[in-house]
Amino acid sequence: MTEPMGFFTDTTVCIGCKACEVACKEWNQLPAANGGVRPLSGDSYDNTRHLDGIHWRHVKFIEQFSADRRQGRWLMMSDVCKHCVRAGCLEVCPTGAIIRTEFDTVVIQSDACNGCRDCIGACPFGVIDINPVSGTAQKCTLCYDRMKVGLEPACAKACPTKSINFGTIVDLKKMAQARLGQLQHAGESRAYLYGTDEGMLGGLNSFYLLVDKPEVYGLPPDPQLPSRNLKSSAVWSTLGAVIVTLTSLISFRNRGRGDV
Amino acid sequence: MSSTFFTASPHWRWLILAYFFLGGLAAGSYFLTTLLDLFGKGRDRRLVHLGYLIAFPLVCVCGLVLTVDLGRPERFWHMLVQSETLRPMLKVYSPMSTGAWALLLFGGCAFLSFVAVLAERRRLGWPLLRQLGPPAFVGRLVTVIGALLGFYVAGYFSASMWRATPGSSSPSRIARSGRTRPFSGSPS
């Protein structure tokens, strides 16, 4: 295995140009939705709205305004698969289509996936969805094909403000710490790193610099693995089995005895 | 906000609902019939026959419904056999993976019991097949294993849905409600 690779996304310098979205769709040859006519969201300048099978990068616009529109704040965040070190999708995938690569990234092999959609519900970030053209679950591959030949992912290459940074996790964490220190020194005390802590699914190989609570960006504050509830599910199912068995045995016995 | 509201809907719609219902019927029928077969009386025979006769066709429908619901139905076997290496595909910690196997094996047991009933009713002219149902030892083994697998089939999907992301079992409307909404809240 080579060194773990990933993204560090500095949301404070994102300008919401969506060049990453376009570069991603172009490189990965992702189809247009609705015959190329994107329905307008009507309540936002963002019309992509969420990640899905044909949008592997999505620049979230968090548009916050007071009721009288006098005060406002825009937060931009280029969202993508987090390539979790302990990934829920990889855990549940029943076909083995989802694998961990030599770059410590998580990739769905489209030729093995049969579209059961278990991974969609297992992802705590809502990243995966079905690509209607292939009929399989798809998401960001961290440009596995480009990394194989030493190129950086298309989105990072296209980003004009260096909001999306690509590199080894070790280098990216150093870069993120330096940027965090710089921001805090400049008085932005709310800045923090999301996903660098190994307590969060073993660490996210695509982590973020944010300036507000995770929920504001549509990110879970405490994402969990699907296996968390396996034990309790097993206990309740077994309990159900025991109750059904006892009830039916008793009723069978009474049936024989009553005989009316 | 709870972490459950940030996930997306897996679009498990009415085919899956049909599977819940029919799978529950098949598994429940087989489970209760096994109990009745092993602990019931001679006059329960007709009911026992009926239970086994119901279970197998229902399992077949379940498998069919689950296959049709896949994004790529022709690849249904990828859950049982790795498509590249042709080795068995099983993840013990994935309810969906173990569930696929349980459904297959339960279907096998249901088939054997189905055949045993037909033999007992002399619809099949090969008396040896009656060994596949109780009181023969092989028959007892088949029904007990089948009943346990049946219960697993009835239970595993709840584990698939009831996990870190209960949002996955809710309609997409609810699952998506936690996603970034513009114009929400005042600037802080």
Boltz contact constraints between the chains, C-beta under 6 A:
constraints:
  - contact:
      token1: [A, 43]
      token2: [B, 182]
      max_distance: 6.0
  - contact:
      token1: [A, 44]
      token2: [B, 182]
      max_distance: 6.0
  - contact:
      token1: [A, 50]
      token2: [B, 179]
      max_distance: 6.0
  - contact:
      token1: [A, 60]
      token2: [B, 180]
      max_distance: 6.0
  - contact:
      token1: [A, 62]
      token2: [B, 180]
      max_distance: 6.0
  - contact:
      token1: [A, 63]
      token2: [B, 182]
      max_distance: 6.0
  - contact:
      token1: [A, 63]
      token2: [B, 183]
      max_distance: 6.0
  - contact:
      token1: [A, 64]
      token2: [B, 185]
      max_distance: 6.0
  - contact:
      token1: [A, 64]
      token2: [B, 187]
      max_distance: 6.0
  - contact:
      token1: [A, 65]
      token2: [B, 183]
      max_distance: 6.0
  - contact:
      token1: [A, 66]
      token2: [B, 186]
      max_distance: 6.0
  - contact:
      token1: [A, 71]
      token2: [B, 187]
      max_distance: 6.0
  - contact:
      token1: [A, 73]
      token2: [B, 187]
      max_distance: 6.0
  - contact:
      token1: [A, 92]
      token2: [B, 94]
      max_distance: 6.0
  - contact:
      token1: [A, 92]
      token2: [B, 96]
      max_distance: 6.0
  - contact:
      token1: [A, 94]
      token2: [B, 79]
      max_distance: 6.0
  - contact:
      token1: [A, 94]
      token2: [B, 94]
      max_distance: 6.0
  - contact:
      token1: [A, 94]
      token2: [B, 96]
      max_distance: 6.0
  - contact:
      token1: [A, 94]
      token2: [B, 97]
      max_distance: 6.0
  - contact:
      token1: [A, 94]
      token2: [B, 100]
      max_distance: 6.0
  - contact:
      token1: [A, 95]
      token2: [B, 78]
      max_distance: 6.0
  - contact:
      token1: [A, 95]
      token2: [B, 79]
      max_distance: 6.0
  - contact:
      token1: [A, 96]
      token2: [B, 82]
      max_distance: 6.0
  - contact:
      token1: [A, 96]
      token2: [B, 89]
      max_distance: 6.0
  - contact:
      token1: [A, 112]
      token2: [B, 78]
      max_distance: 6.0
  - contact:
      token1: [A, 112]
      token2: [B, 83]
      max_distance: 6.0
  - contact:
      token1: [A, 114]
      token2: [B, 70]
      max_distance: 6.0
  - contact:
      token1: [A, 114]
      token2: [B, 72]
      max_distance: 6.0
  - contact:
      token1: [A, 114]
      token2: [B, 75]
      max_distance: 6.0
  - contact:
      token1: [A, 114]
      token2: [B, 78]
      max_distance: 6.0
  - contact:
      token1: [A, 115]
      token2: [B, 70]
      max_distance: 6.0
  - contact:
      token1: [A, 115]
      token2: [B, 71]
      max_distance: 6.0
  - contact:
      token1: [A, 115]
      token2: [B, 72]
      max_distance: 6.0
  - contact:
      token1: [A, 116]
      token2: [B, 70]
      max_distance: 6.0
  - contact:
      token1: [A, 117]
      token2: [B, 10]
      max_distance: 6.0
  - contact:
      token1: [A, 118]
      token2: [B, 96]
      max_distance: 6.0
  - contact:
      token1: [A, 120]
      token2: [B, 8]
      max_distance: 6.0
  - contact:
      token1: [A, 120]
      token2: [B, 10]
      max_distance: 6.0
  - contact:
      token1: [A, 121]
      token2: [B, 10]
      max_distance: 6.0
  - contact:
      token1: [A, 121]
      token2: [B, 165]
      max_distance: 6.0
  - contact:
      token1: [A, 121]
      token2: [B, 168]
      max_distance: 6.0
  - contact:
      token1: [A, 124]
      token2: [B, 3]
      max_distance: 6.0
  - contact:
      token1: [A, 124]
      token2: [B, 7]
      max_distance: 6.0
  - contact:
      token1: [A, 126]
      token2: [B, 6]
      max_distance: 6.0
  - contact:
      token1: [A, 126]
      token2: [B, 7]
      max_distance: 6.0
  - contact:
      token1: [A, 126]
      token2: [B, 8]
      max_distance: 6.0
  - contact:
      token1: [A, 130]
      token2: [B, 71]
      max_distance: 6.0
  - contact:
      token1: [A, 135]
      token2: [B, 71]
      max_distance: 6.0
  - contact:
      token1: [A, 135]
      token2: [B, 72]
      max_distance: 6.0
  - contact:
      token1: [A, 136]
      token2: [B, 71]
      max_distance: 6.0
  - contact:
      token1: [A, 215]
      token2: [B, 1]
      max_distance: 6.0
  - contact:
      token1: [A, 218]
      token2: [B, 179]
      max_distance: 6.0
  - contact:
      token1: [A, 218]
      token2: [B, 180]
      max_distance: 6.0
  - contact:
      token1: [A, 220]
      token2: [B, 3]
      max_distance: 6.0
  - contact:
      token1: [A, 220]
      token2: [B, 6]
      max_distance: 6.0
  - contact:
      token1: [A, 222]
      token2: [B, 3]
      max_distance: 6.0
  - contact:
      token1: [A, 223]
      token2: [B, 3]
      max_distance: 6.0
  - contact:
      token1: [A, 224]
      token2: [B, 3]
      max_distance: 6.0
  - contact:
      token1: [A, 224]
      token2: [B, 164]
      max_distance: 6.0
  - contact:
      token1: [A, 225]
      token2: [B, 164]
      max_distance: 6.0
  - contact:
      token1: [A, 226]
      token2: [B, 163]
      max_distance: 6.0
  - contact:
      token1: [A, 226]
      token2: [B, 164]
      max_distance: 6.0
  - contact:
      token1: [A, 227]
      token2: [B, 93]
      max_distance: 6.0
  - contact:
      token1: [A, 228]
      token2: [B, 164]
      max_distance: 6.0
  - contact:
      token1: [A, 229]
      token2: [B, 162]
      max_distance: 6.0
  - contact:
      token1: [A, 229]
      token2: [B, 163]
      max_distance: 6.0
  - contact:
      token1: [A, 233]
      token2: [B, 159]
      max_distance: 6.0
  - contact:
      token1: [A, 233]
      token2: [B, 162]
      max_distance: 6.0
  - contact:
      token1: [A, 237]
      token2: [B, 155]
      max_distance: 6.0
  - contact:
      token1: [A, 241]
      token2: [B, 151]
      max_distance: 6.0
  - contact:
      token1: [A, 248]
      token2: [B, 32]
      max_distance: 6.0
  - contact:
      token1: [A, 248]
      token2: [B, 35]
      max_distance: 6.0
  - contact:
      token1: [A, 252]
      token2: [B, 40]
      max_distance: 6.0
  - contact:
      token1: [A, 256]
      token2: [B, 41]
      max_distance: 6.0
